[in-house]
Amino acid sequence: MADKNNDSNQETADTNGIDQIREIIFGEQLISWQQRFADLEKALSELKKSVESGFSRLEKQIGTEKQTLTGNVQDLRSEVNKDSDDLRAQIAAARKELADKIATLNERKVDRDSIGEVFIQWGQKVKARE
């Protein structure tokens, strides 16, 4: 049992000795590297917070823009529907006006057959007077 205690004490002493040698050889570099890692972790943490904050603001801005665009689209649809209805009414009025003018012209026009009949009658009257 004493051998086991001596062995574990020996291992502890060896480990402490190795740690001391590492500390002497690499001590300043290790501290420097640990400080650099700590600084990098801090910078990474700040960057993560900044990115999350930026995403949050961006999401809010996108939501606001979406609402604005949705409102604009609805306004444009209403305006297009109104303009479309106005245009349909104007087209209907123009068609009615055109149909009325065609009807008026049809009433006023003398067709070729009627003119031909009149000329034939005049020609017969002129011939009869001769």
Secondary structure, DSSP 8 states (H G I E B T S, - for coil): -HHHHHHHHHHHHHHHHHHHHHHHHHHHHHHHHHHHHHHHHHHHHHHHHHHHHHHHHHHHHHHHHHHHHHHHHHHHHHHHHHHHHHHHHHHHHHHHHHHHHHHHHHHH---HHHHHHHHHHHHHHHHHH-
